[in-house]
């Protein structure tokens, strides 16, 4: 009697079926692991990008405020010069 691995079912051996199923399962697990890792990486990048965007917005507001203050100082200096020349 032959071992079960060598028995054929319409030209397909049980061993080939087992190898095919194990290989397919291995590929599926590998693809799913990669997918979830990429999904986590994308989420992390999105969080970092959101944080950087908020920091940039705050910096922009600070710079805009500084420009307003500097413009007021320039206007005051211009006004003082006009009074001195008159």
Order of alpha helices (4+ residues) and beta strands (2+ residues): beta-beta-alpha
